[in-house]
Amino acid sequence: MLRLLTAGESHGKLLLAVLDGFPAGLTIDTAPINRELERRQGGYGRGGRQKLETDVVDIQTGVWQGTTLGSPVTLAVVNSDYKLERLKDLERPRPGHGDLTGAIKYLGSIRGVLERASARETAVRVAAGALCKQLLAEFGIAVFGYVTQLEQIATQPREGTLDELKTLRDASPMYTLDPDADKQIVARVDQATEQGDTLGGLVEVKVFHPPFGLGSHAQWDCKLDGLLAQSVMSIQAIKGVEIGLGFEAARRPGSQVHDEIAFDPSQTADPTLGYVRRTNNAGGLEAGMTNGQSIVVRAAMKPISTLRKPLASINLATKEPESAAYERSDVCALAACSVIVENVVAFTMAQAFLEKFGGDSLTEMKARYDLFQQLAQQR
C-alpha cells in the first residue's frame, strides 16, 4: 500500500513528504515536479510570500542514480522564508481558520496551530502527487486540473487534445480554459484587492485513460470515489467535492443521469476495452470502481480566511472584541488550488493503481497490468 506522511510548519525550516510503498524501478525526473511547485506558487491574486519563496524539490531518500529503490522516498522543500522562532503568537483568532478551535483543542497557542494548518503544507503534497504522475504515465494515465469558476464568474468548457488544453490553461492568469473569461476574473480579483477581501471558486480535475476496476465495491472504505472525496476534502479551504454530475444528478430523472453502454470492437485495445458511453455523468466511477471512462472530480474552495480588512473577533486574553489578526496572505489562491487538487488526485489514483496492480517493482506492475488487460479483453 502506498502511504504518505507530511511534516513541517509554514514558516519552519522545511517541509517533508515521505512516500512509503513506492515501487522500485521508476526513473525520476525532478523537472516536472519543480514545474508543479512553480505552478502552485503562481496564478493571479497571490500574495507577497510567493516572491520570497522559490520551491524546489530535494529527493533525500529512496533513490539511487535517479531511480527509485522500493524503500521510502523522502521529498523535501526548503523554506527560504524560515523565521518560525522569531514569530510571536496571535491573540486574535481569524474567523474561518483553525486558530480558535486549535488553541482550545491543544490548550496552547494559535501559532502552534496555524503553522501546521497553513496551506503551505500543500507544497510537499504537490511534490508527492507530481512524482506519482510519473508513475501513472508509465501506464498511459494523465491527470489534468484547471479552474472552472471564480465566485460567480463561470468559464465555458473547452474541447481539445490534452496538449491543447494544457496550452490554454498555462497561458491563463487564473489557470482556466477560457481566455474570454480571464479579463473579467482579473478585474474581480483587482476589485477584491482594493476592498481588502478574498475570493474562492471551483476547480476541476480529469483523469484520462484510467483502466477498469480501480477501487472496490466490497467495503465502504475501499470505494475510490470515497477515497478521492476524502483526499480532496482534506485540502485546506476545500468545502465541497463532486464527482461527475455531482449535485446536479439529484435534480434530474434517471434517464438523464445514467450513462448508457455500447460496445465498439475498434476500441478494444483502449483502456475502455471497447465498452463505450455517449455520456460520462458518473465521472468515470460506478459502485466505487473505475469504469474505463475519464474520472471527473470537482472541488469548491472557500475564500481565504485571512483578510486584509479583518473580520470581527475577540482578544483571547481579555475576551474583548477586536478585529481578527492579519498575517500576510493572498487575495485569491484559486489557481494554486487547482494545482493542489490535481496532484492530490494523482496521489490517490496511484494508491488505487498500486492496490490493484502493485508489486515491489515497476516491472512487476507492468506484467500484472498487461495480464489483467489480456484477461479483461476475454470477458
PyMOL commands that set and color helices and strands:
alter all, ss='L'
color gray80, all
select helices_A, chain A and resi 30-40+49-52+84-86+99-105+110-117+119-137+162-170+179-195+220-222+224-233+246-251+254-256+265-267+334-357+362-377
alter helices_A, ss='H'
color red, helices_A
select strands_A, chain A and resi 3-7+14-20+57-61+63-64+67-68+73-78+142-150+153-154+201-208+238-243+261-263+275-277+285-286+289-290+295-301+312-314+321-323
alter strands_A, ss='S'
color yellow, strands_A
deselect
rebuild
show_as cartoon
